[in-house]
């Protein structure tokens, strides 16, 4: 009798979940972007949200939840109901690196369901215009000659810009003094104003200011030049061998979200990424589109786990921790 009751309850819950998935979405969906408005993550999320609205038939609202290198925003998403109405937007910093930097009450892999692997963003070495260097070699010489460590803006401990800085230090042997912000958008504003010396930034965040001449670019961290900025050499070409790093992004939902809902969100994201207008907009920001065979939840899950295996030892060796 007891087993029959349990089986009945499981059946009711399964039917309820199926009905919820069939009706999904019936009201607006929130995408939590864990960085300030106007930054590269915010910009990509807004482009995708607008196009995904067409497929899903409901608005996708961006909520910027900043702080702790993006971990506060991720935590908000993790602890949201697993009903498909809260999406966690993030990248290598928020969903990989932060796990080695902060002590969480959640697990970045076990407590989230992957939805889609989004375009990647090579990093770019940029400085304020007052720096008297016009090549990466000259910049390295200038940085080494400084009596005190040069100031480098970041989006907080464990953020992509911070991890890129640590990687830069290990490859170049140059020590940086990090200046944390609530996102790379405000950090970029201070770079333009000459308040900090440099940022190892997401290309999409800095490229327009490079084109406008308000900051100076020296190299991209990809293994090839960007189609959107072919005049900027790679770090390998410019003389800093091995400085290769790509900041890929993704979307996740809380663990336990029905598979049918994950499938619907993935389909909407893939449709958006295949839209020629969206593709053109993202590529103009210096983003590299995800190969078609990688636009699956499984591909994002594999990438996240592989990057954790790669980056956590590097981060822990550098002793980047926040209590």
N, C-alpha and C positions, 0 to 999 in steps of 0.2 A: 504493500500500500504506500509506504513511504517513498519507495523508488518510483512508483507511478506518479506521485505528486511532484517529485523532483523533475521527472522527465517532462511533465506537463508545464512546469514553470520554465524550464529551459526552452521548450517549444514556444511558449508565449513570448519570452524575451527575444527569441530568434525572429519571430514574426514581427514584433515591434521594431526591431532593428531594421528588418527588410523594408517595412513600411516607411520608416524614417529615411532610408536610403532612396526609396522610390520617389519620395516627396521632395528630396533634396535638390537644390536649396530653396527654401520657402521664405527666407528673409536675408538681409545683407550679411556678408562674410567679412570678418576682420583679418587683415594681414598685419601681424606685429613685426614692424621693422625696428631692430634694436639700436638704431643710430638716429642722429638728428636729421630733421627734414632738410632737403637740399643736398645731401651727401650722395655718394654713388649707389649705395644700397637702396636708399629712398627713391632715387631716380629710376632704377631698374624696376623696382616693385610697382611704381605708379604706371609705368608704361605697360607692364604685363597686366596689372589689375584692370586697366581700362579695356583692354582687349578681351580678357577672360570674362568680363561682365557680359559681353555679347553672347558667349557660349553658354554661360550659366544662367543668364536671365535675371541676375540679381547684382546689385552693386558690391564691389569689393572695397572696403574702407581701410585706408592706411592708418595705423596707430603707431606713432613713434614713441617707443619706450626706451629711453637712453640710460646709460650708466654701466659701470663695471665692465667695460670692453664689450658690451652687448649682452652680457649674461643675465641682466635683470629682465630684459625683454624676452629672452629665450625662456627663462623661468616662468614668466607670466603665461607664455603659450603652453608650456609643459603641464601646468596646473589648471588649464582650462578644460571644460568638458570635451570628451572625445566625440564630438558630433559633427565635425567638419566645418564649424562656423568660426574657428580660430586657426589661422595658418601662421607658422613660424617661418619667417624669411631670414636667411643668414648665409654665412660663408665659412671659409676655412678658419677664420678667427673665432667666430661665435660657436660653431658646431664641431670644432676639432681642438684648436689651441687652448680655448678657455678651460677645457676639461683638465688640462695639465697645470693651469695657473690658479684657478679658484677652487674652493671647497664647496661643492654643490649639495643640495638635498634632492638632486635628481641625476639621472644618467643620460648623457647625450645620445647614446645609442638605444638603450633599453626602453627609455620613456618617450621616444618619438618614432613616428612612422614616416619614412621617406615618401615624398610625392614626386619630385622631379629635379633632375640635375640641370641647373640654369647656366647661361653663358659665363665664361671665365674672363677674368680681368687681370692681365699682366700688370705688374707693378712698374712704376716709373720713378727714376731718381730726379727730383726737382729741387731747385733752390730759389732763394730770393734773388732778385736781380742785382743786389749790391755785392753778391759774391763775385770776386774777380777771376772767374774761371769760365771758359767757353767749351771745355771738353771734360770728359769724365776723368782723364788722367790729371788734368789741371785741378779739378775739384778735389781729387784724392790728395794731391800735394798740398792744396790749401787747407784741407781738413787736418792733415797731419801736422801742419805748421802752427796750428792754433795753440795758444798757451793754456786754454781751457777747452774741455770737450764741446764741440759744436752742438747746438740745440736742434733736436729733431722732433717735430710734431707727431703725435699718435692719437688714435681714437681710444686710448686707454690700455692698461696692462692686458696683454693677450690678444689685442686686436690685430688685424692683418698688417696694419702699418707698423705696429710694435714688433711683431714676429719678423717682418721684413727687415726692420732695423737691426734686430739681433742677428739675423742671417747675414746682413751686410757687415756687421762688426766681425763676425767669424771669418768671413771671406777676405775682408780688407785689412783687418787688424786695427781698425780705427774705433776708438771709444766714443759713443754718443751720449749726450745728456737728453733724456726723453722728457717731453712736455706733453702731458695727457690732456685731451679734450673730450667732449661728449660726442665726437664724431670727426671725421676728416674734413667735413665742410667748414666748421669753425676754425680748424687748424689751417686750412688753406687760406682763409681770410687773413689770419695772422702772418702767414708766409708772404702773401701779397703786400701786406703792410710792413714787412721787414722785421717783425717781432721775433721770428725764429729763423734759423739758417736753412733748414731743408726738411723735406718729407720724402719718405719712400712710400709713395702713394698709389692708390688704384688709378690706372690710366684714365678711366672714365671720369674721375673726379677732377683731374688736373689738366686734361688735354685742351680744353677750351681756353684756359688761362695761359697755357703754353702758346697756343695759336694767337692769342691776343697780345702776347709779349709782356704780360705782367709778372711772369715767373720764367725761369730757365730750365730746360730739360736736358739731361745728359745721356740717359740710356734707359731702355726697357729691359725687363727681366725675362722676357720670352726668349726662345731659341731662334726666333726669326723676327724680322721687322714687322711692324704693324701696317696693314694695308691702309689704315686711316691716318698713319703718321710715318710714311716711309723714309723721311729724312732723319728720324731719330734712330741711332744705332742700337744694337743689342749690347748688353753688358759684356758679353764675350768679345764682340767686335771692338768695343771701346777699351778693352784691356783689363776688365775684372772677370776673369775666367771663373766659371762655376756659379755665378750669381744668377740662378734661374729659379723663378717662383711665379706661380699663377694662382690668383685668388678666385677660385671657382665659387659659385653661389648655389643655393638650393632652396626648396620649400619642404617643410615637414608639417605634420599634424600630430596632436597628442596620441600616445599609444592607446590602442583600443578603438580608434576610429574605424567604422565599418569599411571593409575592403571596397565595397561598391562606391562609397563616397570618395575614397582615395583614387579610384579609377576615374571617376567623373572629374576630379580636380586635375589629375594628370592629363586627361584628354583636353581639358580647357587650356591648360598651360602649353601643351604641345601645339594646339591649334594657334595659340597666340604667337608662339615662337616661329611658326611656319608662315605667319602672315608677312608678306613682303614689306608692308609699311613698318611693322614692328621690327623686323629684321634690319631694315635700313636705319631705323632710329637707334637701335642698340649698337650696330656696327659703327655708326658715326661717333659713338662715345668711346670707341676703342675696344669694345667687347668682342670676344671671339665666341661664335655660336657653337652650341653643343652638337656633336655629330648625331644624326637621326637615331642610330642604334643605341645611343646613350640616354635617350629621353624617357627613361623608365624609372619607377621607384627603386627597382633592384640595382640599377646602375649607380644611383645616388648612395644607396646603402653600402655598396662595395667601395665606392670612392671614399666615403666618410671613414670607414674602418681602415682602409689602406693608409689614409693620411694620418689617422691617429697613430698607427704603427710607425710612421715616418717621423712625425713632428714631436710627439710627446718626449722621446728621449732627448732631442735637441733642446727643447724648452726646459726640461728638468735639469739638463746639464748646465744651462745658463742660469739656473736658480731663479727663474721668474715665477714667483708665487705671491699670492695675495690671500691673507687670512680672511 
